[in-house]
Amino acid sequence: MYGHTEIANIAHMVTVSRPDVVALVEEAANRVTGGNKTEAVALGMRKLLETETRRGSLFGAHSGSVKIREGVDLLKPVLDVVPDAQSGREIAR
């Protein structure tokens, strides 16, 4: 089976013929899904889509779910003073 594997469902079939990709699918399937190549590919595709979604929006898949009042700067520091840890000063105890 090395060098060629098929991942199929009722509606579609995908043929992977690159030996390096086949080896990756087989390794992932053996490590993560108990040998289920279809599920290994599905997990990989979900992760890829999740990563792409996060890149486009600060709030991921829930874009628009957080409303920020006018005048609020999310990049502005919250504290008015420099924390000791950031300034290098130590707290006397």
Buried (B, 14 or more C-beta within 10 A) or exposed (E): EEEEBEBEEEEEEEEBEEEEEBEBBBEBBEEEBEEBBBBBBBBBEEEEEEEEEEEEEEEEEEEEEEEEEEEEEEEEEEEEEEEEEEEEEEEEE
